[in-house]
Amino acid sequence: MATSPVAPVLVQVVERALGAALPIRLRAWDGSEAGPAGGPVVVVRDRLALRRLLWNPDELGLARAYVSGELDVEGDLGEALGRFWALTREGALRKLSTRDKLSLVSVGIRLGLVGLRPKPPAEEARLSGRKHSRDRDQAAIAHHYDMSNAFYERILDPNMAYSCGYWTSDAPEYTVEDAQRDKLELVCVKLGLRPGTRMLDVGCGWGSLAIHAAKHHGARVTAITLSREQREFVLARIAAEGLAEQVEVRLQDYRELADEPFDAIGTLEMGEHVGAENYPLYAATLFRMLKPQGRLLLQQMSRGAVEQGGGSFIETYIAPDMNMRPVGQTVDMLEQAGLEVRDVEAFREHYVWTCQAWGKTLESRWDELVALAGETTARVWRLYMAGSALAFAENRVGVHQVLAVRPTVAGSAGMPRTRSELLASESV
């Protein structure tokens, strides 16, 4: 007896669950297809993909199916994600009635979808202990940043800058390396770095800011990170650049800082890892580590007041315990700590271009990255880049540079009179 094609049944089930027409074509494991023609095609390679969605009918269920290779997309992954996200944005999704749920379970049984919860991919973070304790923060950082320096070297630019670039040109020959160099220069200029300036780099990554500040502005930099892999990488870089006398790299938590105050502090996309409950302490530490009239440049992602985390995919696979908030709340906490915020600059679209550039590099080096880290990890990153670019493009996530100063007791900030004076370069 002939078996009915699976895809039309799946489309019917999905549309009943969504309460809206499926926005994309679907191909099932039996080769059958259904849904609108044109654009990307969602490929359900294995029943396990749908079983995951029965257990987790959300972003995490989709992510698990995708990174496991049970669910795939032929065509533009970002466009496919955008079509599904539009349903949520437009309020098309509805709450299922008990009758609908029973009907879906009946179809699931008929298609062999009902069963035990599938084991999550091994790449998921599994942390223990109190949230944002020092040990847990160390484990969260190690999960993402200690994965493989070689992997990051093949995705990032030669400066190893892993934060939003500053795209000052749309010329075809202008690359992510140029955008990252221009970002690093902008940070150093806003901080007013000069030869001999003592600068603290909190969450230094692979050393892009510390090395740029020392090499091009003559700063003397103390850089801290919780990642052992990053520290070893930065130490090798500063030795190769002949900057060992100018740059010190520590494996240190920001809560352990006890130095004399610095002239300037740079912290690029570190605050997202601090946690809402610890952010006042983080802000107070930044204030304490600055001399009077010292400047702070904080680059940080932001998100709406309702959802302040990174989302279930990001927090499960990329940055566990991540927290983002509206930029206004960050400004409030910095000022409550005693800092005076002098400038806020939005870079949201710049992160779209940055993620797209990283995504193109990922695709161009796909086989190499799979050989290094495995296909599941490579698929995590493919989803990460496509989803992040879309989130910034749709203004679900933002990113800002916040420039603040520690005024003197008498209130003097020591800042330039105009913004044009502030942005005048003083490179060596």
C-alpha positions in Angstrom: 0.0 0.0 0.0 1.4 3.4 -1.0 2.4 5.7 1.8 1.1 9.3 1.8 3.7 12.0 1.3 4.9 13.4 4.7 5.5 17.0 3.8 1.8 18.1 3.2 0.8 16.5 6.5 3.7 18.4 8.3 2.7 21.7 6.7 -0.9 21.2 7.8 0.2 20.4 11.4 2.7 23.4 11.5 0.1 25.8 10.2 -2.4 24.6 12.7 0.2 25.2 15.5 1.2 28.5 14.1 -2.3 29.7 13.4 -0.9 31.1 10.2 0.3 30.0 6.7 3.8 28.5 6.7 6.1 31.2 5.4 8.6 28.9 3.7 8.7 25.7 1.7 9.3 22.4 3.5 10.9 19.1 2.4 10.4 16.0 4.5 12.7 13.0 5.0 10.7 11.0 2.4 11.6 13.6 -0.3 8.1 15.1 -0.5 7.7 18.9 -0.5 4.9 21.3 0.4 4.4 25.0 1.2 5.1 28.2 -0.8 7.6 28.0 -3.6 10.5 30.4 -3.9 13.2 31.3 -1.4 14.8 29.0 1.1 13.6 25.5 1.8 13.5 24.0 5.3 14.6 20.3 5.1 13.5 17.9 7.9 16.1 15.2 7.5 15.1 13.2 10.5 12.0 12.6 12.6 14.1 13.5 15.7 13.9 17.2 14.6 10.2 17.2 15.1 10.4 15.2 18.3 12.7 17.9 19.7 10.1 20.5 18.8 7.4 18.5 20.5 9.5 18.6 23.7 10.7 22.2 23.2 8.3 24.0 20.9 10.5 27.1 20.9 13.8 28.7 19.8 15.8 26.1 21.7 14.0 23.1 20.1 14.7 24.5 16.6 18.3 25.2 17.5 18.9 21.7 18.8 17.4 20.2 15.6 19.5 22.5 13.4 22.9 22.1 15.1 22.3 18.3 15.2 21.8 18.3 11.5 18.3 16.8 11.8 16.9 20.1 10.4 18.6 22.1 7.6 18.0 25.0 5.3 18.7 25.1 1.7 19.3 28.7 0.6 19.7 31.8 2.8 19.6 30.8 6.5 19.1 34.5 7.5 16.1 34.9 5.2 14.5 31.7 6.5 14.9 32.8 10.1 13.5 36.2 9.2 10.4 34.7 7.7 9.6 32.8 10.8 10.5 35.7 13.1 8.1 37.9 11.2 5.2 35.7 12.4 6.1 36.4 16.0 6.7 40.1 15.3 3.3 40.4 13.6 1.5 38.6 16.3 0.4 35.7 14.1 1.0 32.9 16.6 -1.9 31.8 18.6 -2.4 29.8 21.8 -3.3 26.2 21.1 -6.6 24.8 22.5 -6.7 21.4 24.2 -8.4 20.0 21.1 -5.6 21.3 18.9 -3.0 19.8 21.1 -4.7 16.4 21.1 -4.9 16.5 17.3 -1.2 17.3 17.0 -0.3 14.5 19.3 -2.5 12.1 17.2 -0.6 13.2 14.0 2.7 12.9 15.8 1.9 9.3 16.8 1.0 8.4 13.2 4.2 9.9 11.9 6.4 8.2 14.5 7.3 11.6 16.2 6.2 10.8 19.7 8.9 9.3 22.0 11.4 10.0 24.7 13.1 13.4 24.8 16.1 13.4 22.5 19.5 13.9 24.1 20.7 17.5 23.7 23.8 18.1 21.6 27.1 17.8 23.5 28.0 21.4 22.6 25.5 22.9 25.1 26.8 24.6 28.1 26.2 22.9 31.4 27.1 25.1 34.3 26.6 24.6 38.0 26.8 26.7 41.1 25.4 30.1 42.0 24.7 32.3 38.9 27.6 34.8 38.4 29.7 33.4 41.2 33.4 33.6 40.3 33.7 29.9 39.6 30.5 29.9 37.4 31.6 33.0 35.5 35.0 31.3 34.9 33.2 28.2 33.5 30.9 30.3 31.3 33.9 32.2 29.8 35.8 28.9 29.3 32.8 27.3 27.5 33.0 29.9 24.7 36.4 31.5 24.6 38.6 28.5 25.5 37.1 26.4 22.7 40.0 26.8 20.2 42.2 29.8 19.4 42.8 28.2 16.0 39.0 28.2 15.3 38.7 31.9 16.2 41.8 32.8 14.1 40.0 31.5 11.0 36.9 33.5 11.5 38.1 36.8 13.0 40.3 39.4 11.4 44.1 39.4 11.9 43.7 41.7 14.9 41.5 39.0 16.5 38.8 41.6 17.4 35.7 39.8 18.6 33.3 42.8 19.0 31.3 45.1 16.8 33.4 46.8 14.1 33.1 50.4 13.0 32.4 50.5 9.3 33.5 53.9 8.0 33.2 53.0 4.3 31.0 50.9 2.0 33.7 50.5 -0.6 34.0 46.9 -1.8 37.7 46.8 -0.8 36.9 47.9 2.7 36.9 44.8 4.9 36.1 43.7 8.4 39.8 44.1 9.2 39.5 47.8 8.3 36.3 48.1 10.3 37.9 46.6 13.4 41.0 48.8 13.1 38.8 51.9 12.8 36.8 50.7 15.9 40.0 50.2 17.9 41.3 53.6 16.8 38.0 55.3 17.7 38.1 53.8 21.2 41.7 55.0 21.8 40.9 58.5 20.6 37.8 58.8 22.7 39.9 57.7 25.7 42.4 60.4 24.9 45.4 58.0 25.0 48.9 59.4 24.8 52.4 57.9 25.3 52.7 56.8 28.9 48.9 56.7 29.6 48.1 53.9 32.0 45.1 52.0 30.6 43.1 49.1 32.0 41.5 46.7 29.5 38.7 44.7 31.2 37.8 41.5 29.4 40.7 41.9 26.9 39.8 39.0 24.6 42.6 38.2 22.2 44.3 41.5 22.9 43.2 43.6 20.0 42.5 46.8 22.0 45.5 46.4 24.4 47.9 45.9 21.5 46.5 48.7 19.4 46.6 51.1 22.4 50.2 50.2 23.1 51.5 50.1 19.5 49.7 53.1 18.1 49.2 55.4 21.1 52.1 54.5 23.4 49.8 53.5 26.3 51.0 51.2 29.1 48.2 48.6 29.4 47.1 46.2 32.0 44.7 43.7 30.5 42.6 41.1 32.3 40.7 38.0 31.1 39.2 34.9 32.6 40.2 32.8 29.6 43.5 30.9 29.9 43.5 30.3 26.1 43.1 34.0 25.4 45.9 34.9 27.9 48.4 32.6 26.3 47.5 33.9 22.9 47.9 37.5 23.9 51.2 36.9 25.6 52.5 35.4 22.4 51.2 38.3 20.4 52.8 41.0 22.6 56.1 39.1 22.5 56.0 39.0 18.7 55.1 42.7 18.6 57.9 43.6 21.1 55.4 45.1 23.5 56.1 43.0 26.6 57.3 46.1 28.5 54.1 47.9 27.7 51.4 45.3 28.0 50.7 43.1 31.1 48.1 40.3 30.7 46.5 38.8 33.8 44.2 35.9 34.4 42.0 37.9 36.8 38.3 38.5 37.6 37.3 42.2 37.7 36.2 41.7 41.3 39.9 41.0 42.2 41.2 44.4 40.9 43.1 46.3 43.6 45.6 48.4 41.6 46.1 52.1 42.0 43.6 53.9 39.7 44.3 54.1 35.9 44.2 57.1 33.5 41.7 55.3 31.2 39.7 52.1 31.0 38.4 50.3 27.9 36.0 47.4 28.2 34.5 46.0 25.0 31.5 43.8 25.2 32.4 42.5 28.7 29.5 44.0 30.6 27.1 41.5 29.0 28.8 38.7 31.0 28.5 40.4 34.4 24.9 39.8 35.2 22.1 42.2 36.3 22.7 41.5 40.0 26.5 42.2 39.8 26.4 45.2 37.4 26.3 47.9 40.2 29.5 46.3 41.6 31.0 46.2 38.1 30.2 49.9 37.6 31.6 50.7 41.1 34.8 48.8 40.2 35.2 50.8 37.0 34.7 54.0 39.0 37.2 52.9 41.6 39.9 52.0 39.1 39.8 55.4 37.4 41.8 58.5 38.5 39.8 61.7 38.8 39.3 63.0 35.2 40.1 59.5 33.9 37.9 58.2 31.1 35.9 55.0 30.6 34.9 53.7 27.2 32.4 50.9 27.5 31.1 49.1 24.4 28.1 47.0 25.2 25.1 45.3 23.6 21.6 46.3 24.7 18.2 44.8 24.7 14.6 45.7 25.6 13.3 45.8 29.1 11.1 42.7 28.7 13.8 40.2 27.6 17.2 41.1 28.9 19.0 37.8 28.4 20.7 36.6 25.3 17.8 34.2 24.4 17.7 30.5 24.9 20.0 29.6 21.9 22.7 32.2 22.8 22.7 31.3 26.5 22.7 27.6 25.8 25.4 27.4 23.1 27.3 30.7 23.1 27.3 32.9 26.2 25.8 31.3 29.3 24.2 33.6 31.8 24.4 36.6 29.4 22.5 39.7 30.3 21.6 42.7 28.3 19.5 45.7 29.2 18.3 49.0 27.6 21.2 51.3 27.3 19.5 53.9 29.5 19.6 51.4 32.4 23.4 51.0 31.9 23.8 54.7 31.8 21.9 55.0 35.1 24.1 52.4 36.8 27.3 54.0 35.6 26.2 57.4 36.9 24.9 55.9 40.2 28.5 54.6 40.7 29.8 58.2 40.4 30.7 58.3 36.7 29.6 61.1 34.4 28.4 59.9 31.0 29.5 62.3 28.3 28.7 60.5 25.1 26.6 57.6 23.8 27.0 56.4 20.2 24.8 53.6 18.7 26.5 51.1 16.4 23.6 48.7 15.8 23.8 48.5 12.0 27.6 48.1 12.3 27.0 44.8 14.0 24.9 43.6 11.1 27.8 44.2 8.8 30.2 42.7 11.2 28.2 39.5 11.7 27.7 39.2 7.9 31.4 39.5 7.3 32.2 36.8 10.0 29.5 34.6 8.4 31.0 34.9 4.9 34.4 33.9 6.3 32.8 31.0 8.1 31.3 29.7 4.8 34.5 30.2 2.8 36.4 28.2 5.4 33.7 25.7 6.2 35.6 22.4 5.6 38.6 23.7 7.5 36.5 24.7 10.5 34.6 21.4 10.5 37.9 19.6 10.5 39.1 21.8 13.5 36.0 21.7 15.7 33.5 19.3 14.2 30.4 19.9 12.1 28.0 20.4 15.1 30.2 23.3 16.4 30.4 24.8 12.9 26.6 24.6 12.6 26.3 26.4 15.9 28.4 29.2 14.5 26.5 29.3 11.3 23.2 29.7 13.2 24.9 32.2 15.6 26.1 34.5 12.8 22.8 34.4 10.8 20.6 34.9 13.8 22.7 37.7 15.3 22.8 39.6 12.0 19.0 39.4 11.8 18.5 40.4 15.5 20.6 43.6 15.0 19.0 44.3 11.6 15.5 44.1 13.2 16.4 46.2 16.2 15.8 43.4 18.7 19.4 43.9 19.9 21.5 47.0 19.9 25.1 48.0 20.7 26.5 51.3 22.0 29.7 52.9 22.9 29.4 54.8 26.2 32.1 57.4 27.1 32.2 58.4 30.8 34.5 60.2 33.0 35.3 60.3 36.8 35.0 63.9 37.8 37.1 65.5 40.5 35.6 66.2 43.8 35.1 69.8 42.6 33.3 68.5 39.5 36.0 69.0 36.9 35.8 66.4 34.0 38.9 67.6 32.1 37.1 66.9 28.8 37.6 68.7 25.5 35.2 71.6 24.7 33.7 70.0 21.6 33.1 66.6 20.1 35.4 67.4 17.2 38.2 68.1 19.7 37.4 64.8 21.4 37.7 62.9 18.2 41.0 64.5 17.1 43.5 61.6 16.7 46.7 61.6 18.7 48.3 58.4 17.4 52.0 58.0 17.8 
